[in-house]
Amino acid sequence: MTGQERRERKKNIKREKIIETAFKLFSQKNYHEVMMEDVARLTSVAKGTVYNYFSSKEELYFSIMKQRMEKLTSSLKEKTEYENNSVDSLRSFVTHLYMFMMKHQNFFLMYRKENLHKDSDICAELKLLEFKLRDLLAGIIRTGEIKGLFRKIDEDFAVNVILGGIFGAVQRGIDNVINEQEARIEKEKIFDFVLHGLFSGFDDKKVMPLKNRTIVITRSVEQSKESSAVFSELGADVLIFPTLEIVPPSSWKQFDEAVIDKNEINYIIFTSAHAVIMFIQRLKEINIDFNFNNIKVVAVGNKTAAVCKELGIFVNIIPSKFSGDAVVDELSKYDLKNKIIFIPRSAIGREALPQGL
């Protein structure tokens, strides 16, 4: 570390100490009662040192508020934007905001205590950050309404009530000096209260029939995403615990022989989207230009058919039910005598399909 870097590091440490001291003072006293002399004395620095970092008490006040507000809004956005649905996004917003304020109690007390000066440029920046926080919550509510998860409600009213409820719970937690474990229980109670308020004629069993149920999905991580989203919307706590992994076979010998003699194939049955992807991927690896024109392609399931379409494979047959037995029933309408049917599939696939054919 160079001398310049050491000086910068020392300077940043001193600035943080000033900020932490100011946080404590502003949270305990009204704005006009806090003196820069108090900040300097409790930080154990000269008054002039404080002014080297902040030109005025107002700048110090709004700088520390802005720092926390930026951290809060960015973390809330990060927590909510990748959730599966509006209910999960709402849970993340409510619980994270509550826990953030409980962790940074001095900031919360400052945030709630002081009315921001309307004529300050810095104040305008804070108002913008507060607007972003409110707009994020309004967006979650709006999306939930569109998806039919939340009832129609005045967004501004809902945002005010939800934020008021969260902040009231934080104040209650501070007053009662609750510990972290109690806070974690409290955050779920707050979310449950908020969620019930947004649902019209809320009935747990009708709207969220899987609430308080835990579902373990044992498919591969990639295969689990869609199922996880569906179960989450129904209220379940979803655990993805993959017990299998989709990997290439130990030997491609039989596959390669089949696609090289492709003129002998009459039917190809794709039982999953992954089978289609692996099929095309292997053709590219061995540089085979496979012509599907004289082959009837069977796709088990709409998702499999969609992947075929995406990869330029025309699907001739989609069984009405997505099972091996349904494929057998569908193909029984065709003359399969002496026909060659190629089924590229998992090594642990059920034998009902090949045996039935």
Buried (B, 14 or more C-beta within 10 A) or exposed (E): EEEEEEEEEEEEEBBEBBBBBBBBBBBEEEBEEBEBEBBBBBBEBEEEBBBEBBEEBBBBBBBBBBEBBBBBBEEBEEBBEEBBBBBBBBBBBBBBBBBBBBEBBBBBBBBEEBEBBEEBEBBEBBBEBBEBBBBBBBBBBBBBBEEEBBBEBEBEEBBEBBBEBBBEBBBEBBEEEBEEEEBBEBBEEBBEBBBEBBBEEEEBEEBBEBBEEEBEBEBBEEBBEEBBBEBBBBBBEBEBEBEEEBEEEEEEEEBBEBBEEBEEBBBBBBBBBBBBBBBBEBBEEEEEEBEBEEBBBBBBBEBBBBBBEEEEBEBEBBBEEBBBEBBBBBBEEEEBEEBBBBBBBBEEBEEEBBEEB
